[in-house]
Amino acid sequence: VQLVESGGGLVRPGGSLRLSCAASGFTFSSYAMSWYRQAPGSERELVASISSAGGSTNYANSVKGRFTISRDNTKNTVYLQMNSLPPEDTAVYSCSTWIGRVTYWGKGTLVTVSS
């Protein structure tokens, strides 16, 4: 199982970014996917999840209405569209999946929201 995130970077407050997570090594379309984030000095938190077919999504209260999780099962990729970013969204964002009682993680991509 391999999960590789991309799309992070420096963005000004109020800006937008789209993160991608390319998956391989498993049947992507059969598993739910999640995005987590960890800010400096904070615990990792679940940001958003999406079901295997993409029909069901869930969001942390802190990002509802601003973030959108989606997936393309033909490309084995899950996305996180992030809008109206405040500095508090600065964190390392990682994608994750749970297969056979094992949680797999990507290495993450850093999002910095700063003027």
Contacts in CASP RR format, 6 or more apart in sequence:
PFRMAT RR
TARGET T0000
AUTHOR 0000-0000-0000
METHOD contacts of the structure
MODEL  1
VQLVESGGGLVRPGGSLRLSCAASGFTFSSYAMSWYRQAPGSERELVASI
SSAGGSTNYANSVKGRFTISRDNTKNTVYLQMNSLPPEDTAVYSCSTWIG
RVTYWGKGTLVTVSS
1 23 0 8 1.000
1 24 0 8 1.000
1 25 0 8 1.000
1 26 0 8 1.000
1 97 0 8 1.000
1 99 0 8 1.000
1 104 0 8 1.000
2 23 0 8 1.000
2 24 0 8 1.000
2 25 0 8 1.000
2 106 0 8 1.000
3 21 0 8 1.000
3 22 0 8 1.000
3 23 0 8 1.000
3 94 0 8 1.000
3 95 0 8 1.000
3 96 0 8 1.000
3 97 0 8 1.000
3 104 0 8 1.000
3 105 0 8 1.000
3 106 0 8 1.000
4 21 0 8 1.000
4 22 0 8 1.000
4 106 0 8 1.000
4 107 0 8 1.000
5 19 0 8 1.000
5 20 0 8 1.000
5 21 0 8 1.000
5 93 0 8 1.000
5 94 0 8 1.000
5 95 0 8 1.000
5 106 0 8 1.000
5 107 0 8 1.000
5 108 0 8 1.000
5 109 0 8 1.000
6 19 0 8 1.000
6 20 0 8 1.000
6 21 0 8 1.000
6 22 0 8 1.000
6 109 0 8 1.000
7 17 0 8 1.000
7 18 0 8 1.000
7 19 0 8 1.000
7 20 0 8 1.000
7 109 0 8 1.000
8 17 0 8 1.000
8 19 0 8 1.000
8 93 0 8 1.000
8 109 0 8 1.000
8 110 0 8 1.000
8 111 0 8 1.000
9 17 0 8 1.000
9 109 0 8 1.000
9 110 0 8 1.000
9 111 0 8 1.000
9 112 0 8 1.000
10 112 0 8 1.000
10 114 0 8 1.000
11 17 0 8 1.000
11 85 0 8 1.000
11 111 0 8 1.000
11 112 0 8 1.000
11 113 0 8 1.000
12 113 0 8 1.000
12 114 0 8 1.000
12 115 0 8 1.000
13 85 0 8 1.000
13 86 0 8 1.000
13 87 0 8 1.000
13 113 0 8 1.000
13 114 0 8 1.000
13 115 0 8 1.000
14 83 0 8 1.000
14 84 0 8 1.000
14 85 0 8 1.000
14 86 0 8 1.000
14 113 0 8 1.000
15 83 0 8 1.000
15 84 0 8 1.000
15 85 0 8 1.000
15 113 0 8 1.000
16 81 0 8 1.000
16 82 0 8 1.000
16 83 0 8 1.000
16 84 0 8 1.000
16 85 0 8 1.000
17 82 0 8 1.000
17 85 0 8 1.000
17 111 0 8 1.000
18 79 0 8 1.000
18 80 0 8 1.000
18 81 0 8 1.000
18 82 0 8 1.000
19 35 0 8 1.000
19 79 0 8 1.000
19 80 0 8 1.000
19 82 0 8 1.000
19 93 0 8 1.000
19 109 0 8 1.000
19 111 0 8 1.000
20 77 0 8 1.000
20 78 0 8 1.000
20 79 0 8 1.000
21 33 0 8 1.000
21 35 0 8 1.000
21 77 0 8 1.000
21 78 0 8 1.000
21 79 0 8 1.000
21 80 0 8 1.000
21 95 0 8 1.000
21 106 0 8 1.000
22 75 0 8 1.000
22 76 0 8 1.000
22 77 0 8 1.000
23 33 0 8 1.000
23 76 0 8 1.000
23 77 0 8 1.000
23 78 0 8 1.000
23 95 0 8 1.000
23 97 0 8 1.000
24 76 0 8 1.000
26 97 0 8 1.000
26 99 0 8 1.000
28 73 0 8 1.000
28 76 0 8 1.000
29 52 0 8 1.000
29 53 0 8 1.000
29 73 0 8 1.000
30 52 0 8 1.000
31 52 0 8 1.000
31 97 0 8 1.000
31 98 0 8 1.000
31 99 0 8 1.000
32 49 0 8 1.000
32 50 0 8 1.000
32 51 0 8 1.000
32 52 0 8 1.000
32 97 0 8 1.000
32 98 0 8 1.000
33 49 0 8 1.000
33 50 0 8 1.000
33 69 0 8 1.000
33 71 0 8 1.000
33 78 0 8 1.000
33 95 0 8 1.000
33 96 0 8 1.000
33 97 0 8 1.000
34 46 0 8 1.000
34 47 0 8 1.000
34 48 0 8 1.000
34 49 0 8 1.000
34 50 0 8 1.000
34 95 0 8 1.000
34 96 0 8 1.000
34 97 0 8 1.000
35 46 0 8 1.000
35 47 0 8 1.000
35 48 0 8 1.000
35 49 0 8 1.000
35 69 0 8 1.000
35 78 0 8 1.000
35 80 0 8 1.000
35 93 0 8 1.000
35 94 0 8 1.000
35 95 0 8 1.000
35 96 0 8 1.000
36 44 0 8 1.000
36 45 0 8 1.000
36 46 0 8 1.000
36 47 0 8 1.000
36 93 0 8 1.000
36 94 0 8 1.000
36 95 0 8 1.000
36 96 0 8 1.000
36 105 0 8 1.000
37 44 0 8 1.000
37 45 0 8 1.000
37 47 0 8 1.000
37 89 0 8 1.000
37 91 0 8 1.000
37 92 0 8 1.000
37 93 0 8 1.000
37 94 0 8 1.000
37 111 0 8 1.000
38 44 0 8 1.000
38 45 0 8 1.000
38 91 0 8 1.000
38 92 0 8 1.000
38 94 0 8 1.000
39 88 0 8 1.000
39 90 0 8 1.000
39 91 0 8 1.000
39 92 0 8 1.000
40 90 0 8 1.000
40 91 0 8 1.000
42 91 0 8 1.000
44 94 0 8 1.000
45 60 0 8 1.000
46 60 0 8 1.000
47 59 0 8 1.000
47 60 0 8 1.000
47 63 0 8 1.000
47 67 0 8 1.000
47 69 0 8 1.000
47 80 0 8 1.000
47 93 0 8 1.000
48 57 0 8 1.000
48 58 0 8 1.000
48 59 0 8 1.000
48 60 0 8 1.000
48 63 0 8 1.000
48 67 0 8 1.000
48 68 0 8 1.000
48 69 0 8 1.000
48 80 0 8 1.000
49 57 0 8 1.000
49 58 0 8 1.000
49 69 0 8 1.000
50 56 0 8 1.000
50 57 0 8 1.000
50 69 0 8 1.000
50 70 0 8 1.000
50 71 0 8 1.000
50 78 0 8 1.000
51 57 0 8 1.000
53 73 0 8 1.000
54 70 0 8 1.000
54 71 0 8 1.000
57 68 0 8 1.000
57 69 0 8 1.000
59 65 0 8 1.000
59 67 0 8 1.000
59 69 0 8 1.000
63 82 0 8 1.000
63 89 0 8 1.000
66 82 0 8 1.000
66 83 0 8 1.000
66 84 0 8 1.000
66 85 0 8 1.000
67 80 0 8 1.000
67 81 0 8 1.000
67 82 0 8 1.000
67 83 0 8 1.000
68 80 0 8 1.000
68 81 0 8 1.000
68 83 0 8 1.000
69 78 0 8 1.000
69 79 0 8 1.000
69 80 0 8 1.000
69 81 0 8 1.000
70 78 0 8 1.000
70 79 0 8 1.000
70 81 0 8 1.000
71 77 0 8 1.000
71 78 0 8 1.000
71 79 0 8 1.000
72 79 0 8 1.000
78 95 0 8 1.000
80 93 0 8 1.000
82 89 0 8 1.000
82 111 0 8 1.000
85 111 0 8 1.000
85 113 0 8 1.000
86 113 0 8 1.000
87 113 0 8 1.000
87 114 0 8 1.000
88 113 0 8 1.000
89 111 0 8 1.000
89 113 0 8 1.000
90 111 0 8 1.000
90 112 0 8 1.000
90 113 0 8 1.000
90 114 0 8 1.000
91 110 0 8 1.000
91 111 0 8 1.000
92 108 0 8 1.000
92 109 0 8 1.000
92 110 0 8 1.000
92 111 0 8 1.000
93 108 0 8 1.000
93 109 0 8 1.000
93 110 0 8 1.000
93 111 0 8 1.000
94 105 0 8 1.000
94 106 0 8 1.000
94 107 0 8 1.000
94 108 0 8 1.000
94 109 0 8 1.000
95 105 0 8 1.000
95 106 0 8 1.000
95 108 0 8 1.000
96 103 0 8 1.000
96 104 0 8 1.000
96 105 0 8 1.000
96 106 0 8 1.000
97 103 0 8 1.000
97 104 0 8 1.000
98 104 0 8 1.000
END
